[in-house]
Amino acid sequence: MREGLRETWASLRKAESMLVHAGIRLRPKDAPSLREGLESIESSLRPLFSRAAYGFDPRRIRATDYAARYPFSSVSTIEKQLELLVDAGVLTGPDGDAYALTDEAEAGLRLHTDRVGEAIDRLDLGEIDETQVQRLLAYDHRILGGICDSVERAPSPIFEHRLKGVHPDYDPPKRWHHWQLAWTMVAAHEDAEEQIRRERGIPPLVWFARHELWFSSRLPHRSRMRACGGLRAVAERYAPLEHPEAECRAAIETMRAQGWLDGDGDGDEARLSGAELTRADRDESEIEAIFLSRWPDLTDPELHELRGIADAINRRCEELMRHADDR
């Protein structure tokens, strides 16, 4: 892997998170919750609803496709939630094994996305001028073009599904589009994750738990689960579990039995052991190598420029949020 490529991707991905977090936190009135315009959807159904629409063809949402992206869930459990979304009036179907987003529900999702985007675009980014923002977006599109070209050599199902999901109109280009474009890159990254998971023979929920605990140690800005006690809440933000307590307990017990955890495996404080962090580092490096091999051939000056813009956005967003904390 070329020197600096992994660090550039890390900064680019962090910039997506920082823009969204800063926009929602500093301009909450501009960033409505997903409830607005979609009041008929129960809170427990919203994660699957939004991920199905953004990650798959909104006119052909299938439980089997969703389970392939989130394999710690089951087709039957996903199917039950899709049926409830039909009852809520936001999906139609099934037509065979496929459901479709209603026009009204898609309009509600687009409203939410646009409003969060407006909050991002209203952030004061200081010395980061519009020219730099446009350069960032141009790099985003170039990277996605390279990933698209790579699909001809090797299938990338999660990424290919995401290309068909709900996207904004990228013309004219706006600052907040980096959020959506980076999300699309992440889908290709998830294809690499699933490849390594299968090669290692790690069960899906065990892999998910280890992956999240690795974040808490190595990439805390992306941490969603600081210890084992948070597994159920984080997992069900992505896909429903058929027997949540039992499945999460079994995943944690599997990690403990293999010596992957320090501390009480059933307690909130259990974390990855040093040895398992090292093994997870190795796996994450292989994932990054697979994903980054699909990027276009950026020159060293281009990588330097791209990382510089992303780093500047991250510093500015962190500064804005620190100032908000001091108020």
N, C-alpha and C positions, 0 to 999 in steps of 0.2 A: 504494500500500500504506500502511495506517495506521501512523503513527509508533509504534514500540514493539512492533508485532505480530511482526515477524521476530525481534526479540531475545527475546520471550517464548517463541516456538517453539524457538529455539536453547537456551534454558535448560531448557525442559520436556524436550526430547530428551536433553540432557546429563544431566539428573537420572536418566533411565532407565539410561544407561550407568554413571553413578557408583554408583547403588544396587547394580547387578549386580556391578561390579568390587569394590566395598568388601565386599559380602556374601561373594563367593567368596574374596577375599584374606584377610579377617579371620576368617572362620569356615569354613575349608576342609573340616573334618570334617562340616559340615552341608550341604555342596554337593558331592555326588558327581559324578564324571565320567559322561558318557553311556554309558560301558561297563557300569555297574552294571545288571544285569538284561537287558542287550542284548549279552552277550559274543559272540554269533555274528556280529556285524557287524564286518567289517574296518574299520580306521581310515579307509581311503580312501573308504569308502562312507558314513561317518557324516554328512558335510555334506549330501549329497543326501537321505539318509533323514530327518534332522530337519527340513530346510527343506521337503521335500515334505509332511510331516505337519502342520507348523505353518502353512504357506502355502497349502495346498490342501485340498480335501475329502478326509479320510483314507480315505473309501470310494470315491473316484474320482480316483486319481492318474494323470495322463496326461503322457507325455513332451512332447507338443505344448504343453500348458499351461505346464509347467516351462520349456521353451525360450522361451516368450513373455516370461516374467519375467526370464530370464537368457539373452538372445539371443546372447551370445558363445559359448554351447555349441551343440550340434547335437542334433536329436531322436534320431538313431541312437546317439550317445554316451550320452545320458541313458537311452535304452532299454536299453542294455547294463548299466548300473548297476542299473536297476530289476529286470532279470532276475537279477542277482547277489543282490539283496535278497530275491527269491523263494527262491533257493537257500539263503539264510541263514535262511529261515523267518520273516521279519518282514513280508513282503508276500505276498499271494495274487494269482493272476491269471497272465496277463492275461485279462480278460473283455472281449472286443473289443479296444479299445486302452487299457483302464483297469486299474489295479492297486488293491489295497486293503490298508490296514494291518491286521495281525492284531490281535485283541483283546489278546493278550499284549504285543505290541510297543507298542500304544497305552498300556497300563498302565505299561510301562517308561518311556515318554516323560513320562507324567503324574507318575510318581514323581520323576523327575529335576527336572521343573519345580517341583513342590511343595517339594522339598528345597532347591533354590536359593532359592525364595521364603521358606522358613523362615529361611535364613541372612540374607536381607535384613531380615526382620521382627525378627530378634534384634539388629540393629545398634543401638547407642546413638546416637540422633539428637539428644541433648541437649535444646535448648529447642524443638525442633520437636514440638509436641504432637499428640495423636490428632485433635483438631479440625481442625488444619491439614492433616493427612494425608487426612482424609475430604473436606475441601474440594477438595484436589488431585484426588482420584478423581472427585468430582462434576464438576469441570471436564473431566476426561478424557472422561467419558461424554457430556457436552454437546458437546464438539468432535467426537467420533465420530458423534453424532447428526446434527450439521450436515453432516458428510462423507457419511453415508448418504443424507440428503435430496438432496444434490447429484447422486447417482448417477442420479436420475430425469431430470436435465437432460443429463447426459453420462456415457457408460459409463466405468467405472474398473476394468478387468479385474483388475489385480493386487490392488487393495483388495477387490474382490468375492470373489476366490478366498480371500484371507486371512480374510474373515469366516466362511468355511466350514471353516477349518483347526481344529486342536486348540486349544481355549481352556480356561482353568481355569473353575471355577464362581465367578462374581464376587459371589456372595451367600453369606456376609457379605463386605463389602468389606475387603480387607487391603492393607497398605502395598505389598507386592510386586506387586500387580495393576497398578501404574503401569508396570512393565516390560512386561507383556503388552499393555496398552492403548496404550502408546506405539509398540510394535512394529506394532500395527494401523494407527496413524496413518502410520507410515513406509511402509507398503504404498501408501497414497494418494500419498505423496510420490514414490514410485518411478514411479507412473503419470505424474506430471508430468515426471520425469526422462526417461522414455522418449519423451514427446511432444516435448520439446526436442531430444533426440538425433536423432530422425527428421527434425525440421525442419532441423537443422544438417547432416544427411547424413553423420554421423560413424559409422564402423563400430563395432559393439558393443564389441569388446575394446579398441579405441583409446579409446572414450569411457570405459570402465571404468578404464583406466590413467590417463587425464587426471583423472578424477573423484577417484581415490585420491590422486594426487599433489597435487591441489588441497587435499584434506583436510590433508595433511602440512604445507602452508604456512599455511593459514587456520584450520583447526580441529584442532590437534595432539592434542586429547584423543580424537578419533575416528580418528586416523591408524593405518592398518594396513599401509601401504606407503610407506616414507620415500623410496624411490628405485626406479628401474626394475627393479633386480635382484630385487625382491620380487614382481613381477607374477604369476608363475605360482602361487606359494604362496597369495597372497591370492585370486586368481580361482578357484582350485580349492576354496576354502572355500565357494564358492557353487554352482559347477556344474563338471562335468568338461569338460576340453578333449580333443579327439580327438588332436591333435598338439601337446602343450603347449609344447615348446621352440620349434618352428617358428612356432607361432601367436603366442607372446609376442614372439619376435624380430621377426616381421613387424609387429606392432603398434608396437613401439618404433621400428622403422625408419621406419614411416609418420609417427610424430610427429617424428622427427629430420629426415626429408625436408621436412616442412612448417615446420621452424624452431621447433618447439614446445619443444625441450629445450635446456638449457644443460649442457655437459659431454659426456662420452662416452656416446652413446646405448645402448651395450651394457654399460656399467659400472654398478656399484651406486650411483654418486654422481650420475647424471643426474637432473635435476629440471626442472620447468616453467620456461620462460623468463619474464621479467617481462611481456613482451607477451602471452604465452599465459595467464598468471595473470589478467591484466586481462580477456581474452576469457572465461576460465572464470568470473570474477566476474560478468560480464554474464549468462552462461547460468544460473548458480546463482541470480541475482536473479530471472530470469524463472521458474525452477522454483518458487522460494519464492512468487512472486506467484500462480502458478496454484494451488499447494497451499493457500495461506492464503485464497484467495478462496472456498474451500469450507468454511471455518470458520463457526460461527454468529456473530452480531453481538454480541460481548462488549463491555460498556461499558468506558470507560477505568479506572474503579475496579476492575472485575473483572480486566482485564489486569494492573493493578498488583498486585493480590492474588495472582494466579496466578504471575506472574513472581517475586514476593517469596518464595513458598513454594518454588518450584523453585530459586531462587538460594540459599536457606538450606540446602536439601538438598545442593546441590553444594558449598557451603563446608564443611558438616559432614563429608561423605564425604572431601573432600580433606584435612581436618584429621585424620580417623581414619587415613587411609593414611599421612600424614606421620608420625604418632605410631608407626605400625607400622614405618616405615623406621628410626626412631630407636632402636628396641629392640635 
